[in-house]
Structures are given as structure tokens and as C-alpha cells.
């Protein structure tokens, strides 16, 4: 293979990583737009709330719990075509749900949307990892993650505009920009192939990937999935119940609750970008722990804060909570260097999917004991998450040492 000039190689790397972020943005726009269809579908098909919840669960489970299957596929077979296919299917499923003439077709569209999302994520995160330089995977995955966060945030706004102009049939207009992005991803495959020969053994000695004990690897991956499950549980709880807390419990202005949530999400985007450079300085394990330690002041002060201080705490909580997003993915990929697609899918799919189901339990608690009790439950998740983080091996501690520690066999 012809060697490229270092400067041109760096330019190509930057372009491909940016392209993965853009593809993530376009894929997540469809996911963010989908909830805006729910009220329209409920009215058009006279659906019960139970039926709407079925749509939500099909969307969630198809987009998250199937990701490990696509991750395994991505690692075993050259599947760069999943980038363009998954991106396009996410918008196609949304369009089908919008065009649907029956509830069954709505579910089919939602299923296709979720499967497209699930297909895109493992391969895209794999390509972002492979296109990065050694030690810079955190920055690459941060750019990738930020693209998805922006896309998911833009989805409701874009959907609202399209629904206002053309009803639920107008949501299909998203197919145009998404199809263009999918074509660009398809044409970029030859360039991506230049970086796909990067072996997992390039991960530096002393990292969490150096020990190939299968039991140890599974143990560390399990802890990482548990960490992300707790984080997703809290994130879903915040985005779902904090607006309800301000509007229904404190009798606040709904517009203020919207501003609060926007600040939380925007600060989370900054946190994602800040996590990678911080991990390079203090290590991935310390960064994961700090992301939850930083939540403690916010949870303590939330009940006593109002007005401007409440918005400050929203930004504080969003920044710390989401700062671990890319770092957890990179950590898992370094633990499983020969299956980076599977590693990413366990974090972005399985962990996030299981964590989002925690909102059901929080809703049950809110019905029985009120929204403040549900918020207290979120705060109660911080200590066990810190314990999980403490059990993780650092950069100079192998997974085998962790396994011996847990089984009580350290000499």
C-alpha cells in the first residue's frame, strides 16, 4: 500500500473522524424526531397510552439491545456498508411510521428505525477508533459522541417544523439530507479501509487491554456496562422527571423547565468534549469516577436552588454526568481490542438500553410517593456507581489483577 505524507494522512484522519460525527448526527436526528410523532399518531389512530408505550419500547429495545449483535457482525466481517445502510434505515423507518395507515405499520417503521440506529453505531464507533492515532481514541470518540448529541437535540426541532408544515407525512422530508449523508459515507469506504488494518495489539503496553484472560475481560466489561447502566438511568431520570418536578411539584413555568433541560443537554455536550483531554491527564478510571463525584454537590443543592442557581446546577450536572460518555466506550474498546465494534455496542446499546428501562421503576415510585422520591432514587445511584468505578482496573492495573481481587486470591 502506498504510504501517504504524514500531513495528508492526518488530514484524512480528521476528515473521516468528522464524517463519523456527521453520520452520527444524521442518524440521531431521526431518533430525536421520533417522539414528536407520538402525539400525532395517538390522535390519528386513537391509541391508548399503553399502545404509545408499546411504540416507545419497540423503539428503545430495537435501537439498543440489538446493538451487540451488530457489533459482533461488524468485528467478524468487513461491514463498512453498515454505516450508510444504518444511517439511511433510521430515516426510512421514521418515514414509514409517518406514512403508516395502521398501528402495525407504525410498529414496523419504528422497528426499522431502531434497527438502523443499532446497525450504524457499532461500525461507526469502530471506524472512529481505528482512524484515530494511538492514545487519541478518546478525542475521536468524543467528536463522534458529540455529533450524536447534537443530532438527537436537533431532531425534535426539525420534526416540529416538518409536522407543522405538512403533517406526519412531511416527516419523510428527512430522507433527503440523510440519504445524502448515507451516500457520502458509502463513497468514503475506500478511505476508511486504509485504517482498518490497525491491529488491537497496537494499544500501548500497560493499558487495560494487555491481559487476555477471558474471565477478567468479561468481568471488566460487565463493570463498564453496569457503570453505563447507572449513568443512563440517572440521565433518563433527569431528562424525564426534572421538568415534571419544576412544573407539577414546584408549580413553575414550563418554559423555565425547557430552558433548564436545554442547558443540561448543552453542558453535557461540553462535558463529552472535555472528558477525553481530562482522561489523558488523570486516566480513564479517574475520569469515570470524577464524573459521578461531581454530581454529588448538584444533587445536594437541587432541592434548595431556584432561578439562576437552578440553571447553574443544571449545567453543572449535565457537564459531569455526560463527561464519561466517550471515555467509557474507549475503555471497553481497549479491554476488547480485537472486537472494538462489540465493545462499543455493549456500552452504547446494552448499557444505555437497560439504563433507560430504569425510568419505568422511577415512574412507579413517582406515582406512589411523588416526584421528589424518584429524584432521591437518582441520587441513591451515585454511591454504587462509585463502587463499580473503584473496582475497575486503571491503566497500570490489568484485568487479571481485578479478577484476583474480586475472587479474593491476591497474594
C-alpha positions, -999 to +999 in steps of 0.1 A: +000+000+000+013+034-009+024+055+021+009+089+024+027+120+035+021+124+073+003+157+068-021+143+042-027+112+065-036+135+094-060+155+072-076+123+060-079+110+096-095+143+107-119+142+078-130+106+085-135+112+122-155+143+114-175+123+089-183+097+115-196+125+137-218+139+109-231+104+101-239+100+138-257+134+138-279+125+108-287+091+123-297+105+157-318+133+141-343+105+132-342+091+167-347+125+182-376+133+158-395+101+165-410+111+199-426+141+182-447+117+161-462+101+192-489+127+200-499+128+163-501+090+160-521+088+192-547+112+178-548+097+143-551+061+154-570+068+187-543+050+206-543+044+244-513+054+265-504+017+267-502+015+229-480+046+229-457+029+255-455-001+232-442+021+204-416+036+229-404+002+240-401-011+204-381+020+195-358+017+226-352-021+226-346-023+188-321+005+189-302-006+219-304-043+228-297-054+193-265-034+190-243-062+204-254-085+176-244-058+150-212-053+170-202-090+167-211-089+130-191-057+124-160-073+141-161-106+123-170-094+088-159-063+070-191-043+073-184-007+065-216-007+044-235-007+077-226+029+080-246+041+050-273+014+054-279+020+091-279+058+086-305+056+058-327+029+075-331+052+106-347+079+084-366+053+063-382+038+094-392+072+106-408+080+072-427+046+072-440+054+107-452+088+094-468+074+063-484+044+082-521+037+077-523+013+106-508+007+140-490-024+128-472-004+101-462+022+127-446-005+147-428-018+116-415+017+109-403+022+144-386-012+143-367-003+111-357+030+126-343+013+157-325-014+137-309+012+115-296+031+146-284-002+161-266-011+128-249+022+125-234+027+160-210-002+164-195+001+130-192+039+132-176+039+166-152+011+153-142+033+124-137+063+146-115+042+169-094+028+140-090+061+123-075+077+154-039+078+164-027+057+193-037+074+226-062+097+208-092+074+205-108+093+234-109+125+213-121+107+182-150+091+202-158+124+218-163+140+184-183+110+173-205+112+205-210+150+202-223+146+167-249+122+180-259+145+209-263+174+185-284+153+162-306+140+189-311+175+202-320+189+167-344+160+160-374+174+179-369+209+165-367+196+129-397+173+134-418+201+149-411+223+118-419+195+094-451+184+112-463+220+113-459+224+076-470+191+062-484+169+090-469+135+098-464+127+061-440+156+059-416+139+083-404+119+053-385+151+041-357+140+065-349+112+040-333+138+017-304+150+039-300+116+055-297+100+021-271+125+011-251+117+042-255+080+036-241+084+001-211+103+014-205+075+039-207+049+011-182+068-010-158+071+020-154+034+024-121+031+004-106+058+025-117+041+057-102+008+045-067+025+048-070+025+086-088-008+091-055-028+093-048-013+127-043-043+150-055-044+185-020-051+197-011-015+190-026-005+223+002+005+245+017-018+270+003-014+305-031-004+293-063-023+303-060-043+271-027-061+278-041-091+296-061-115+275-076-136+304-112-141+291-128-142+326-110-110+335-121-093+303-157-103+309-155-091+344-143-056+334-168-053+306-196-063+330-185-035+353-184-010+325-219-020+313-231-016+349-214+018+351-232+030+319-265+014+330-264+036+362-254+067+342-281+061+317-306+055+345-298+089+360-297+107+327-331+093+317-344+102+351-331+138+349-345+144+314-379+129+323-386+139+359-368+172+365-391+191+341-421+174+359-406+184+393-404+221+383-438+222+366-460+199+387-443+200+421-429+235+423-456+250+401-430+266+379-432+279+344-430+251+318-408+274+297-383+276+325-383+237+327-375+237+290-346+261+294-333+240+323-333+209+302-317+227+273-288+239+295-284+204+309-281+189+274-258+216+261-235+214+291-234+176+286-221+182+251-193+203+265-186+176+291-183+149+263-156+171+246-138+177+279-137+141+290-110+129+265-083+155+274-090+150+311-086+113+307-053+118+290-041+137+321-055+117+350-065+084+334-098+069+322-107+053+356-102+086+375-123+104+349-152+080+352-151+084+390-149+122+388-179+123+365-200+110+394-182+127+423-191+159+405-228+151+407-229+150+445-230+188+450-257+191+424-279+165+439-274+180+474-283+216+463-311+209+438-339+210+464-327+244+477-319+261+444-342+283+423-340+307+395-305+313+381-288+290+406-310+262+394-298+267+358-262+268+370-268+234+387-284+221+355-252+229+336-230+215+364-249+182+364-250+178+327-213+186+323-202+160+348-228+133+341-220+131+303-183+137+305-177+099+307-196+091+275-167+087+251-143+075+278-164+045+287-165+035+250-127+038+246-122+019+279-143-010+266-126-010+233-091-012+249-103-041+271-116-058+239-092-045+212-099-072+187-137-066+189-140-029+192-174-029+175-188-053+200-172-033+229-188-001+217-222-018+212-222-031+248-217+004+261-239+024+237-265-003+232-268-028+261-258-004+289-279+026+277-308+004+268-310-013+302-304+020+320-333+037+301-357+010+314-349+022+349-372+051+341-401+027+344-392+019+380-388+056+387-422+063+373-437+037+395-420+053+425-432+088+415-468+075+412-466+060+447-445+086+466-442+116+444-416+130+420-391+141+449-389+104+458-379+095+422-352+122+423-339+109+456-336+075+439-314+090+413-291+104+440-290+070+456-274+056+425-243+076+429-226+056+457-230+022+440-217+037+407-186+050+425-181+015+440-183+000+405-157+026+393-134+017+422-134-019+411-123-011+376-086-015+368-066+016+359-042+020+331-014+003+351-035-025+365-045-055+344-080-071+343-064-103+357-054-084+389-090-072+391-103-108+388-080-120+415-091-091+437-128-099+433-123-136+439-101-129+470-070-145+456-045-117+457-014-129+474 
